Amino acid sequence: MSANVLHDRHAQSEPPRTPLGAPVHWVRLRFRAWSQSRQPPSDTQLLTQRNVYILPTRAGFMFAATLIVLLVASLNYQLNLGYVLTFLLAGSGVVSLQITHATLRGLTLHLRPVAPVFAGETALLECVLTSPDSARFGIGLKAISGSSQNVSWTNVPAGGQANATVSFVPEQRGLQPLPGLAIETRFPLGLFRAWTFWRPASRLLVYPRPEAGAPALPMARVVPGGGVEQRTPWSGEADGVRTYQRGDPLKLVVWKKAAKALESGGELVSRDTRAAVQRQLQLDWALCAGLPEEQRLARLAAWVLAAQRAAAEYALQLPGVYLEAGSGEAHRRRCLEALALWK
């Protein structure tokens, strides 16, 4: 039997090895679940003694080890100045513990309404931090989940407010829950880290990601006698006449009627180049035949944006959903919302 076969059998008989970081990750997840069970989702949260946690940092553990070394050395060599230095540093550490915890305790957190975004774009969560008394320094906020792990740092003035913006990137369309937020501080010495978790109750509307390089818009149908008036360049032929208005170009004046109008004391007339024409785009689900559902939604989203840029009237047709033809920013939002929530 070859050595390769023996190696393969030995590898199959061995149980999979657990990474060293797995227990720590498991404990972290269990603690997060326990802390979140004590804090129901809310867009406003008051930080109190019950929901602010504190532990030493790596620098704090090294500081404690240094104090132990100093204390042992002072005991062995009977160094009075060593005692003074040791207890002076220990007292500073205890004061730092109290200040670090008090930096978060008493703060009020409030989340402002979140604007809809497209899938794959950066969503911004704007949080307002309010301090009822003293100033707070070195407060950081970050999203617990999501592709972005950037920390936003801010200071809160005494009796005032401060804004902090947290970013994350939603990958799926629809009405998505907001990620949990972690708020922390290591002020003033960095020996301790105080933190808390916050679960906002709001949801984020995520539009489908527009298709890159989508085909051109479908042909628009012309509805005669529509209510939308579009100015067309003058082609030399009159679509109608109207009373002359100050500022009209001389080439639009109907000179054949000018002499007669002047003789009879009438008014000059100009050519009217306006035509009441309504062009409607029908953005239909059936036009994307042959594509998967999500790609169809992506193409329709790209067409909605293109129609909006072209200032055209367009209707949206989805299975079970129909939006009448319209234009403008409000109509664009309605169409994108229909695409985001379609199931």
N, C-alpha and C positions, 0 to 999 in steps of 0.2 A: 504493500500500500504506500502510495507516494506521500511525501511530507506535506504537500498542499492539501490533500484530502484530509489528513489527520488534523491539520490546522483549521480547516473549515468545520469539521465536526466538533472540535474543541470550542471554537467560537460560537457554534450554535448551542452547545450545552451550557455555556456560561450565561447567567442572567444579565440583563442590561445594567450597566453601571449608572448610578444616580449622580449627577453633577454635584459638586460641593456646594454650589449656590442654591440648589433646589430647596433644602430645608429653610434657608433664610427667606427665599421667595414665598414659600408656603406660609411661613409665620407672618410675613408682611401682608399677604392676601387675607389671611384669617383676621388679622388685626384691623385691616381696612373694612372688611365686611362687618365686624363687630361695631366699629365706630360709626359706620353709615347706618346701621340699624338703630342707633341712638339718635340720629339726626334725620328727620323726615325731609324730603325735598322742599325747598322754599327759595324764593327769589330774594328774600331778606333774612339775614341771620345775625344774631347777636352772639358775640364770643364771650363765654363765661368760664368759670372755673371748671365746669363739667365737660366742655368740649375743646379745651386747649391742652395739649400734651407737650411734655418737655423731656429731653434726654441729653446726656453729654455728647458732644461731637468728638471726632478723633483728637482734635486739639485739646478738648476737655479731658479725655482719658490720659493723654500725655501730661497734661497739667497735674492731674491727680497723681500720676506715677512720680513726677518730679517732687511733689510735696512729700510723698512717702520716703523718697531717697533723702530729702533734706531733713526730715524728722529723724530717720534712723541715724544719719551722720551726726546730727546735733546730740542725740542720746548717747552715741558711742564716745564722742569727743567732748561732751559737756560744753557745747558752744552756745552761750547765751544769745549772741547775735543770730545764730542759726535758728533758735527758737523764735526770736522776734520776726525774722524773715519768713519762716514757715507759717506762723499763725497770721501774719499780715497778708500773705498771699492767699491763705485759706479763707480769710475774711473777705478778701476781694472776690474770690470765686463764689461765695455764698451771696454776696450783694449782686454779682452778675446774674446768678440764678433768678433772683427775685425780679431784676429789671427785665430780663429776657422774657419771662412769663407775663409780666405786666404790660409789655409792649403790645401783645395781642389781646390781652384780657380787657374787655370793655368796648372793643371796636364793633361797629355795626357795618355789615356788608350788604350792599344792594346791587342787583344786576339790572342794567338798563335793557330795554327791548333790543333784540338782535335782528338785524336786517337779513333777509334771505340772500343766499349765495348759490352759485353753481357748484355742482359736485367737482371736487378737485381744486377748488379755489379756497383761499384762506378766509376763514370766518373769524371775526373779531368780537370778543366778549368784553364789554366795557363795564367794569365794576367800580362802584363808588364806596370808598372807605370813609367812615365818619368817626371822629374821636370826640367824646363828650368832655374831655378834660385836657390832659397834657398832650404834648406833641409825641408822635410815634415815628421812629426812624428804622430804616433798613427792612422794610416789609416786602416780601416777594410773593408773587402769585404765579402759578403755572397750572396747565391742564394735566390731570392725572393720566388720561388716555388721549390718544391722537398722535399724529405723526410729528407734531411740533412740541418740543420739550423746552422751549425758551422760557426763561423766568423774567417776569416784569417786576422791577423794583420801584418802590415809591416811598415817600415820606408823607405823613399826615400832620398838618399843623395843629396846634392846640385849639380845641373847640371848632375845628374846621373840617373840610372834606378834601379828598384827593382821589383822582381817577387813575385806574390801572387797567391796561388793555392786555388781554390774554388771547392768543391766537391758536387755532387748530385747523386742520384740513379735513372736512367731511368727504368721504369717498362715495357714499350712496345717496341717491335721491330720496325724496320723501320728507315726512315730518320726523326729524331725528331728535332724540334726546341730547341735551347738552352734556358734555363730559364733566365729571366731577373736578373741582378745583382744590388745589392744595395751597394753603397760605402759611408762610413760615417767616421766621426771623431768627437771627443769631446776634442781634445787637445786645450788649455793646462790645463784648470781648471775643465773641465767637467760640466760647467754651461750651455753650449749651444751644440747642436748637429747639425752639418752641414752634409747634405747627398745629394745624387743624384741617379738617376736610369739610368741604361745602358742596352740597348737591343742589344745583339750581333746578327749579320745577319747570321752567320754560322749555319750549322745544324750538328747534331751528328748522325752517322750511328750506330744503335743498332742491334746487332746480336740476333737471338732467344736464349732464355735461354736453354742450353743443358739439356736434360732429365737426371735426376739423376737415376742411376741404370739402364741405357739403356741396352737392350739385346746385345749379342755379335755381332760382325760384320757379315754380310752375307758371304756366301762362295765365295771365289775368283775364277774367271775362269782363266785358264792357256792359254796363247796365245803363241804357239810355234813360234820360230824364231823372237821373239820380240827384240827390241833394247836395253832392259835393261838387263845388266849382273849382276848376283848374284853369289857370291862365296858360294859354298856348301862345307861342311866338306868332306875331302877325305874319301872314304869308302873302299879303297883297290882296286878299279877298275878305270882304266884310262878312262876319257871322251875324251882324246886326248893327243897328245904329243907336246912339244915345246922345243926350245933350252934351255939348262940349263942356269940359271941365278945365279949369285953369291948371296948367302943367302938362296937358295932353300933347304928345309930339305932333308937329305940324303934318307929318306924313299920314296921321290917322284922321285928319280933318277931311270931310267929304266936300271937296271944293265945287263939285258940280251943283251941290245944293246951297253953297255959300251965297252965290249972287242972288238967288231967288229968296233966300232967307233975309238977306240984307234989304232987298226991295220991299218985302212985306213986313219988315220990322221984327222978323223972327230971330231965333237964336241959331248959332252954328251947331252943327252936329258932327260927332266923331264916330269912327267905326268901333264897334264893340267886339273885341276878340275873345270874349269869355264864352265858354261852352259848358253847359251843365252835363258833365260826363262823370260817371262813377265807375272806377275800375276796382274790381274785387278779386282778391286772391283766395282760393279755396285750398287751405292746407289740410289735406285729407290723409288719414291713416292709410288708405288704400294706395296712395301714391308711393308708399315706401314698401310695397310688396316684395317679398323675398328676403327681408332683413329680420333678424331677431327683434324681440319687443324693445329691449333697451336701446338698440341701435336706431330703431324707428323713432323712439322718443328723442334721441339725440339729434336726429336729422330734423324733426319737426321743431325742436328748440332752436336749431341753427336757422331754420326758415323764418321763425317768428322774429328773431333778432334782425335778419336781413330785411324782412318786410317793414319792421319798425324804422330801420335806417333809411329805407326808401320812401317813408311817409305814405305807404299804401294802406288801403283798407283790406283786411284779411279776416277770414273766418277759419275756425279750427274744428276739425271733425275727428273725433276719437270714438272707438267702440263704446256706445252708451253715453257719450258726452258730445254735445254740440254747442259751440259758442258762436253767436251771431257775428256778422262782419262788423268790424269797428277799427279804430286806430287810436293812437295816443298811448301815454305811459300806463294809464289804468288798464287799458285793454291788454297791453303787453304783460302786465303782472297777472291778470286773470288767466291768460293763455299759459304762461309758464307755471302758474300754480296748478292748473288742470293737468299739465304734463307731469308735474312732480308728484301729484297725489293719485294719478291714474293707476289702477290695479287690474 
